[in-house]
């Protein structure tokens, strides 16, 4: 058996679920079990059956043989063609094989049926071929046929397929349903020499299959690989679409919740599947819209397409308007909308959008307070939104509210250590920002250092978030040193930043920032203690950070400017002009690389002026 084709391994036994008939289950005699309302019309033997595939829409693409099976029995029913290998039954009954090889082609999936024979009427060149479309590929399933009956069998299959397609279109599909129809064959097939006779059949747009291999742990993998979803007689399209929507929802949820992010193509395919399924359902489900909005924001993260972000906001607005205020999923939808608004406001520097994001998160918190639930996550989102809004408005009251929200989040009962650590780190960052604005006195320093230490103490060694929290602690300790002048704070800042580097994976994108901070702390420590060794270590850290960043990295100018400052410090300690010349090169490269509108450009220009002054005075 070749994985990923129309072929399937079929077990013996009773069906486990009502939908199991979609796979060709067999009884002990090797006959397929039929669906409700399905009838067996006739069967015929085929010396062989095979499947080939080729990409759709690719000119002159070669066909690829996927599998070939000998000695098959083909069962023709009112809804599908089912083929079963005829040879292994005796082996199966003796216990030497635990599966039968079988496959099926439902008429809903069928595009056209083709019969061929050559002028010499040779049996080995006479066959019946069914073609089907699945995702990006077309498939040809070919049955060997006897020239004496191939035309009759073909006509019977076409008649059954036309009748089934007409019944499904009449009974289960609304008039506006998208489908493709080809002209059906009327009357008997006529043969004359080397002839190809073909007939088009309805192609119903209810099949959401693709060629991707199953992903580990994907709950919908088996449903998505080559198992058509055409409805049995008696089903209604809304029922089928609702079932498909549930499966598509589960698959999309799995992709978004997976620790390994999906690529844009996989995520887009899963999203499109859910969008199509819910388009067939009269009553829209806000949970589906919420997940689609979340998927659109993830697509923006992958593609940087602002249209995806706008779509995310539109879908999430619809979802929040449809949810009942008592629904436990309502606060989560509000939070998702708030994050998308934050992302758009930050991207476009739109203060009004950021204000709306804050209001949306506030609404989520109010809903949780009224109905019960986990308030911690919503307070965290609210604090982060306020910090982002403060960056654009410099409104100190917004910053104070962010501090209160973060501290309330850290104080919520029943939190896991990692959740407490995240809240404490956010509170430390908010307090640090507040102190940088000149607010508060010693109690602000004590508060931000206490929260930053708590964030580190709550996590065990080896936790993936520990390097970030250690880095945050180093930043607030160095900031406190700048005001208080206590060298012990700077000593601890160097120590915890070194520990963060030791625990950060070697290839982590966070290493350059850690090295940048470590070099700056060592430079301050070396100047405070007149330690040439510490200043030389600062130069080494900044040089390592530069080596880790490519020439076009947006953070490289900041690191080059810091390197210029540490080299200037080393020149001040040693008096060696080569360090000053290196400082000038690094500083000038930083000025040349920093964009005119970059927020760090003024600081880089100030650093460069200091190096230039020292060079002129030397």
Beta strands, then each sheet from edge to edge (+ up, - down):
strand 1: 7-10
strand 2: 40-55
strand 3: 64-77
strand 4: 80-85
strand 5: 100-106
strand 6: 110-117
strand 7: 127-134
strand 8: 137-144
strand 9: 179-180
strand 10: 195-200
strand 11: 203-204
sheet 1: 1+ 5- 4+ 3- 2+ 8- 7+ 6- 10+
sheet 2: 9+ 11-
end
